[in-house]
Amino acid sequence: MNVLIWFKRDLRAHDHPALTLAAGLGAVLPLYIVEPDYWALPDTSARQWAFTAECLEDLRTQLAGIGAPLLVRVGEAQAVLQRLCQQHNITRIVSHQETGNAFSYARDRRIAAWANASGIMWDEVPQSNVVRGPSRRNPPDPFNAAPQLDPPALNALPGLAPGLIPTARALRLSEDKCAHRQHGGRAQGVALLQSFLTQRGAPYRLANASPLTAERACSRLSPHLANGSLSLREVTQATQSRAAEHPGGLWPGAIASFQTRLTARDAALQSLEDTPSYETRCLHPAAELLRRNSDAARLSAWAQGETGLPFIDACLRYLAATGWLNFRARAAVIACASYHLWLDWRVTGALLARRLTDYEPGIHWPQVQLQSGTTGLNTPRIYNPVKQGLDQDPTGAFTRRWLPELSNVPDAYLQAPWRWSGAGSVLGRRYPEPIVDITTAQREAREAVCRISRKPTPRPARPERVEMIERASAHAPKRSQPKHGQLSLDLP
Ligand SMILES: Cc1cc2nc3c(=O)[nH]c(=O)nc-3n(C[C@H](O)[C@H](O)[C@H](O)COP(=O)(O)OP(=O)(O)OC[C@H]3O[C@@H](n4cnc5c(N)ncnc54)[C@H](O)[C@@H]3O)c2cc1C
């Protein structure tokens, strides 16, 4: 039998259940489809593509090493699959079961209907604990407990042209400078996992809330997990092996906290799998009445990191330059957009997604809604941007680095320069006045969101998945002041 193995968000040969299944069925054609319509969506970007393209280069080498190099084709997925199936007498397609955005959800439904009508079997193989269809509550952990799969030997279909991996320009993606972007490919992912579990990760629990320390102390595995250059199972098992070594000091707390986040990943993806409308509609229908229009000037200020709220602007500029932000800072920038600036979460959520190299719809959209008070499931968390700055950047090193305009503002006023007697020399000249009065904006937002939260929600009581996601989002314990004066932006 000739089998097409369709790679999506699973760009690796190691520990790949769908690839192992395909290899055992017959001669294989490994394929990645670059879909121009996907890359034209508002939640996609050149930086995401750059990371994915590096993963594809690397996957091509990995697959060539086991017998069948990767084919890359550009086009609409059904047309590409149809052509290849006809040309190469393919009767079975194997892929992983993808939990993606609304585009991939609709595309997969079309492909399923076409395959069914064409007599082609399409196996969608899970690559995690996420289950399709009516989901189990509190799933056990059978998937991550099973042994990892070695890359299988492949029997390649003959006479296939590999095809070029297109550039961002060829895909007409807007230019997107991201000077400190992480790089794709399995070797980078494996090195990060190793350095996190043996060197960088010890202060994880204490250091993951401040962008100043999180950059090194967090695993930074997210773009690798989002593109599948590492499997969640191998990360989970490596973490378990590290725990079994019983490292001392800060390690036990760090490992336990990291494991909570890994578990939350599947819980988050499951929530989008079960409720695809998370991406497009407020989970609590009454929340649709809250923010009907987004103020264009506020949106533009937020997008540029020019809100006049120093910590928020520093986070947004850091994100633009790196493609990454720690969890707490992501929550703070979205909460500021949704509450203080009263912007529609769909617009800011897509803009935030575009800036992330690790965009993972299943984590992203439920979090964007949770941080915007539109779920009716959680008490609104309205972070005060000044307090966040003081708590998460107590020395001001992070804010000063990303906002050089504030170099001569004294430390005591750095997070609220409008309170400084010399503010006139900076505000409205080199750096904007705050675009909202945060006290008033916060009060009005809280009242509006509490009004809708009191309306009965048609959904059942808080699903346990929300508890798991929130546990992973819980505040880190108070920590001592970070020692780093500046960020290095280099990871070992
Ligand atoms: C508004 C908002 C949007 C977000 N969008 C994304 C996104 O598009 N892609 C993404 O990967 N993460 C997203 N997150 C979750 C989190 O911020 C990132 O996973 C994390 O910062 C990535 O860095 P890391 O790999 O060093 O994380 P670590 O802290 O080292 O965690 C390891 C892994 O656990 C998973 N994880 C971490 N936190 C969570 C969580 N709260 N829920 C579910 N899984 C989690 C991720 O896969 C992460 O790579 C978002 C959070 C918020 C508040």
The ligand as a Tripos MOL2 file, in Angstrom:
@<TRIPOS>MOLECULE
LIG
   53    58     1     0     0
SMALL
NO_CHARGES

@<TRIPOS>ATOM
      1 C1         -2.7630   35.7120   27.0120 C.3       1 LIG1
      2 C2         -1.8840   34.4720   26.9360 C.ar      1 LIG1
      3 C3         -1.6000   33.9090   25.7040 C.ar      1 LIG1
      4 C4         -0.7880   32.7550   25.6230 C.ar      1 LIG1
      5 N1         -0.5240   32.2270   24.3860 N.ar      1 LIG1
      6 C5          0.2420   31.1170   24.2870 C.ar      1 LIG1
      7 C6          0.5420   30.5470   23.0100 C.ar      1 LIG1
      8 O1          0.0780   31.0100   21.9610 O.2       1 LIG1
      9 N2          1.3770   29.4550   22.9680 N.ar      1 LIG1
     10 C7          1.8840   28.8970   24.1070 C.ar      1 LIG1
     11 O2          2.6410   27.9050   24.0220 O.2       1 LIG1
     12 N3          1.5730   29.3960   25.3260 N.ar      1 LIG1
     13 C8          0.7950   30.4930   25.4600 C.ar      1 LIG1
     14 N4          0.5300   31.0130   26.7080 N.ar      1 LIG1
     15 C9          0.9550   30.2790   27.9190 C.3       1 LIG1
     16 C10         2.3690   30.6310   28.4410 C.3       1 LIG1
     17 O3          2.5080   32.0110   28.5900 O.3       1 LIG1
     18 C11         3.4740   30.0830   27.5500 C.3       1 LIG1
     19 O4          3.2570   28.6960   27.3110 O.3       1 LIG1
     20 C12         4.8430   30.1990   28.1750 C.3       1 LIG1
     21 O5          5.1080   31.5350   28.5170 O.3       1 LIG1
     22 C13         5.8890   29.6810   27.1800 C.3       1 LIG1
     23 O6          7.1830   29.7540   27.6890 O.3       1 LIG1
     24 P1          7.9600   28.4490   28.1770 P.3       1 LIG1
     25 O7          7.9410   27.3990   27.1330 O.co2     1 LIG1
     26 O8          9.2760   28.8900   28.6880 O.co2     1 LIG1
     27 O9          7.0040   27.9830   29.3670 O.3       1 LIG1
     28 P2          7.2770   27.0920   30.6400 P.3       1 LIG1
     29 O10         6.8160   27.8820   31.8080 O.co2     1 LIG1
     30 O11         8.6370   26.5630   30.6700 O.co2     1 LIG1
     31 O12         6.2010   25.9160   30.4600 O.3       1 LIG1
     32 C14         6.4640   24.7430   29.6800 C.3       1 LIG1
     33 C15         5.3490   24.4910   28.7120 C.3       1 LIG1
     34 O13         4.1060   24.2980   29.3940 O.3       1 LIG1
     35 C16         3.0310   24.8160   28.6010 C.3       1 LIG1
     36 N5          2.3720   25.8700   29.3630 N.ar      1 LIG1
     37 C17         2.9510   26.8310   30.1180 C.ar      1 LIG1
     38 N6          2.0060   27.5920   30.7190 N.ar      1 LIG1
     39 C18         0.8280   27.1030   30.3120 C.ar      1 LIG1
     40 C19        -0.5180   27.4540   30.5950 C.ar      1 LIG1
     41 N7         -0.8440   28.4450   31.4410 N.pl3     1 LIG1
     42 N8         -1.5040   26.7380   30.0090 N.ar      1 LIG1
     43 C20        -1.2090   25.7240   29.1790 C.ar      1 LIG1
     44 N9          0.0520   25.3290   28.8900 N.ar      1 LIG1
     45 C21         1.0360   26.0060   29.4470 C.ar      1 LIG1
     46 C22         3.6550   25.3790   27.3290 C.3       1 LIG1
     47 O14         3.5960   24.4110   26.3150 O.3       1 LIG1
     48 C23         5.0890   25.6400   27.7480 C.3       1 LIG1
     49 O15         5.9810   25.5910   26.6560 O.3       1 LIG1
     50 C24        -0.2770   32.1600   26.8080 C.ar      1 LIG1
     51 C25        -0.5620   32.7590   28.0420 C.ar      1 LIG1
     52 C26        -1.3580   33.8890   28.1100 C.ar      1 LIG1
     53 C27        -1.6520   34.5070   29.4470 C.3       1 LIG1
@<TRIPOS>BOND
     1     1     2 1
     2     2     3 ar
     3     2    52 ar
     4     3     4 ar
     5     4     5 ar
     6     4    50 ar
     7     5     6 ar
     8     6     7 ar
     9     6    13 1
    10     7     8 2
    11     7     9 ar
    12     9    10 ar
    13    10    11 2
    14    10    12 ar
    15    12    13 ar
    16    13    14 ar
    17    14    15 1
    18    14    50 ar
    19    15    16 1
    20    16    17 1
    21    16    18 1
    22    18    19 1
    23    18    20 1
    24    20    21 1
    25    20    22 1
    26    22    23 1
    27    23    24 1
    28    24    25 2
    29    24    26 1
    30    24    27 1
    31    27    28 1
    32    28    29 2
    33    28    30 1
    34    28    31 1
    35    31    32 1
    36    32    33 1
    37    33    34 1
    38    33    48 1
    39    34    35 1
    40    35    36 1
    41    35    46 1
    42    36    37 ar
    43    36    45 ar
    44    37    38 ar
    45    38    39 ar
    46    39    40 ar
    47    39    45 ar
    48    40    41 1
    49    40    42 ar
    50    42    43 ar
    51    43    44 ar
    52    44    45 ar
    53    46    47 1
    54    46    48 1
    55    48    49 1
    56    50    51 ar
    57    51    52 ar
    58    52    53 1
@<TRIPOS>SUBSTRUCTURE
     1 LIG1         1 GROUP 0 **** ****
